[in-house]
Amino acid sequence: MRRGMNKRPPFENRWTSGRKAWRWHQELEALGVENVRLRLALLDAPAPVAFPDPDIPPGFIRDWLSYCDRKVRNDAARWRVAVVLAAALAAAAATLAGWPVIVRAL
């Protein structure tokens, strides 16, 4: 059995499962978030720009975009936490390094 057969998209979807969902996920990833967002907005236009696979339902695309937006927000939150922890650690180290000087000054 090939490894790719058990792949699932990394988000909940109610549209399909298995290889088809994974293929759709890969096709959307290849297009990129902004390109997919633009194509989804143009679906109702008089001359819509088609997706590589015309069978991808708009609901699946919206779920994928929501997943991408959540991923970006979570990554930003992780970076903020890492920066705050590094700053707190640096402040604590500076305080501990300067503690003998502070005690002598009192």
N, C-alpha and C positions, 0 to 999 in steps of 0.2 A: 504494500500500500504506500502510495506517495505521501510525503509530508504535507504537501499543499492542499490535500483533500479535506483536512480537518480544520483548515483556517476559518476563522470567523472574524467579522469586522469588530473592532474594539469598542463598539457602542451598541446599545439596545436598538433593535429595529423590528418592526412588525410587518415588513414587506416581503421578505424572503429570508432564506437561511442557506448555509452551506457554501458551495463553491460559487454560486451566482452572486450572493451577497459579497463574498470576498473579492470577486472579479469587479463588481461595481465599485467597491471601496477603493481598489487599486486604480481604477480608471479615474475616479474623482481625485485621488491623491496625485496622479500624474498631471491632471489639469491644473491643480492648485486652487486654493480657497477663493481668491479674488476672481479668477476666471470662472469657477463654478457659480459663485454668487452672481456674477454678471449674466451668465447664460441662463440661470434660473429666473432672473428678473426679466429676461427677454423671451421667455417661453410663450407669453401671451401676445407678443408683438406680431405685427403682420408678417414679418419675415424672421422667424425665430432662428437662433443659432443652435444647432442640434448638439446633443451630447454624443460621445463616441458610440455609446450603446443606447439606441432609442427606447429600449425596454426599461430603463431606469425610471422608476416612478418619482414624481416630484416630492412625495412624502419622504422617500428614502434620502433624497438629496437634502431636504430640510433637516432631517435627523443627522446627517453627516456634517452639515454646516454647524449645527448646534454642538455636536461633539467637538469639532475643531475650535469653536469659540470657547467652550469650557476648558479645553486643553491649554489654550493661550492664557486664559485667566489663571488657571492653576499653576502654570509655569511662572507667571509674573509674581504670584503670591509666594511661591517657593524662593524666588530670587530675593524678594523683599525680606523674608524671614532670614535667609542666609546673610544678607547685608546687615540686618539688625543684630544678629548673633555675633557676627565678626566685629561690629562696632562695640558691642557690650564686652566682648572678650578683650578687645584692645583697651577699652576704658578701665577694665578691671586690672589688666596687666600694668597699665601706666600707674594706677593707684597703688598697687602692691610694690612696684619698683620705686615709687617716690615716698612710700610710707616712712622709711627711716628719716628722711629729710623733714617730713611733716611733723613727726614726733619730736625731733630736735628743735624745731622752730617754736613749739609750744613751750 
